[in-house]
Amino acid sequence: MPVSRGAPAMARLSSCSRASAALQSHQERTRDLHKAKMSLLKAVIDTSRGSRASQDQRALLEESMVEVESFDAGTALDLDKLDGTWLLQYTSASDVLSILQAGEFPFFKAGQIYQKFECKGRFDGGQVVNVVRWSIPGLLQDGEGATLFVTAGFSVVSARTIQLEFKEARLGEVLISEELQALLAPAVLPRTFLNLQILQAINSLDVRVPLRGRRPSNERRSLGLLYYLTYLDNDMLLGRAIGSGGVFVFGKTQSF
């Protein structure tokens, strides 16, 4: 039975058509995702990381988050992508908002807030450090006068959910202002041993408070420690705290 010479050519043409359609679909999805992410970041502007967000802004942000989250639905969490330092851009979590809103008072200024994940090469969990920079105007350096570190271990409990267990809170990296330093140890006067001791004590301040409580091994962990990571790529992380209902928008930044 003769074989049609046109059959291989038709097969090649069909394969090329499928590849072209797949490439076009991928490009369209990439464009749509970029547009959705830009809309979300635009919605974040003028909210002061959430502390001044109006009801209309919160509604728009929720809508924008859901749109971005739809591009990552159903995929498993990639801990290699999660590893690194993430800068907070928006939140509705009440505990974080209280810090940001306190920064509007003249005696306290909230600086940058980060989450630093350490989980590269892991598949079951790792460690996360919440970092809050803050300052007291006139006493500490602007923006980064002192740093609060809250360290937690985490384990992966489902495809996109991690469970946190807090370990330690630490206050350190205190940097006093030039004004206070000049008051404690004036450059035009001899610096006494006491002056130098005070400066050294302030600069080396390191207060640690353990947070891990004792409990029976069969006791279930609080649902308030569950963190649902709804979207993750190389430059954006979206999360929802289960229990408290707070949402988070982070952008990837350089390690410190």
ABEGO torsion letter per residue (X at the ends): XBBBAAAAAAAAAAAAAAAAAAAAAAAAAAAAAAAAAAAAAAAABGAGGGAABBAAAAAAAAAAAAAAAAAABGBBBBAAAABEBBBBABBABAAAAAAAAAAABAABBBBBBBBBBBABGBAAEEBBBBBBBBBBBGABBBGAABBBBBBBBBBBABAABBBBBBABBBBBGBBBBAAAAAAABBAABBBBAAAAAAAAAAAABBBBBBABBBBBAABBBBAAABBBBABBBAABBBBBBBGAGBBBBBBBBBBX
